[in-house]
Amino acid sequence: MSVNTETAPAQGQTAVLEKESVYASLFDKINLTPASRLGDINDFLDDAALSDAPAGERLTAAMKVFMDCIRQSGKTVEKLDKTLIDHHIAELDYQISRQLDAVMHHPEFQKVESLWRGLKQLVDSTDYRQNVKTEILDVSKDDLRQDFEDAPELIQSGLYWHTYTAEYDTPGGEPIGSVISAYEFDASPQDVALLRNISGVSAAAHMPFIGAVGPAFFLKESMEEVAAIKDIGNYFDRAEYIKWKSFRDTDDARYIGLVMPRVLGRLPYGPDTVPVRSFNYVEQVKGPDHEKYLWTSASFSFASNMVKSFINNGWCVQIRGPQAGGAVKDLPIHLYDLGTGNQVKIPSEVMIPETREFEFASLGFIPLSYYKNRDYACFFSANSAQKPALYDTADATANSRINARLPYIFLLSRIAHYLKLVQRENIGTTKDRRLLELELNTWV
């Protein structure tokens, strides 16, 4: 920057005294070197150019932007005080917040954030000091469908190799207890065919598969419309569900669990909810803006309960009921104001009454019911997708219903994994049936 000079007469001579500009004096106070020149400010849009620029040049550019903001406001400014600076910083925060909203609320970005937040919630709730492991398989639903279509037969698919061949059928392998997915299925022939293939692999490896259904499964646009269906039982008599009902009649369908609805993944960003330290980001989301909230699959919440049951009991059986391991606690509760006082955005997509919960469970789903005016929800049932068969006797029908429940399937799958190990390890020994039976009973 330029240096002002002035002359002052002293004893008949002219002396030149240097006087720093305000700009230079400010930089001297913060121990920075003033910029001698400032190029095009748009160059700072490039991250590399911004990182290479000296601190003094970056600060000068920021001051230029600030002065431009004052000039564009059209107001006369007599004094640069903290109030004025805070006002313009707030305007910048608002503009950045709206730009960030456009990114955060984009459906494709929400899918990515929902997946990772659901996985983080599962990992955070798992005590890995216990006998629990989590493996991540990065495969989309379309890629998995293509994998089955490309395989000449089921046992040559990639999922079969990863889960059955490489673990359950390999000496020293670790059988997989369950597969948790963020997939959302509908009743289309393509998705039902995918469920058939997945159930075949799950039955072979004795590992129940947990997925989810959304409003598209019910041919609706939102879960509010799904909850408003009058007679949900007769609704499934439509032609669109012929393939689905056929799948429910298969034996392997008992290895499929489909949860609903989604749960709130996080509170909207804001100083009173989730503060952002770098700037004052206020996410514009209120109760009616349903699609702007971040929703995560309830399959991760169901998996968390499975893990807790396994750690406490050694079995994934305590997974339903508020007092028996089915509760999903500490859900985010968002309070918003539309001018009539604070209102509550419930942490699930829709309220499911007890009667409707029973209807959904009877149709092969696992509903998550929110407790009104509470911060938790509950899985009251854990039915598989299989439709229980009806027999002539009440006992046989009751057994069929038990066989279609996931706690029973988890129990049998765990025993099947142990029997496979015992059978392999005792090849060539002379142990009789009674001794092997005693070992099994001791393990159980």
Helices and strands as residue ranges (DSSP letters): E 4-10, E 13-19, H 22-29, G 41-45, H 47-52, H 55-73, H 82-104, H 107-124, H 141-150, G 154-156, H 158-160, I 161-168, E 179-185, H 189-205, E 209-213, G 215-218, H 223-227, H 232-235, G 239-241, H 242-248, G 251-255, E 256-260, E 263-264, G 290-292, E 295-296, H 298-313, E 327-328, E 334-337, E 342-345, H 354-362, E 366-370, E 377-379, H 394-403, H 406-425, H 433-443
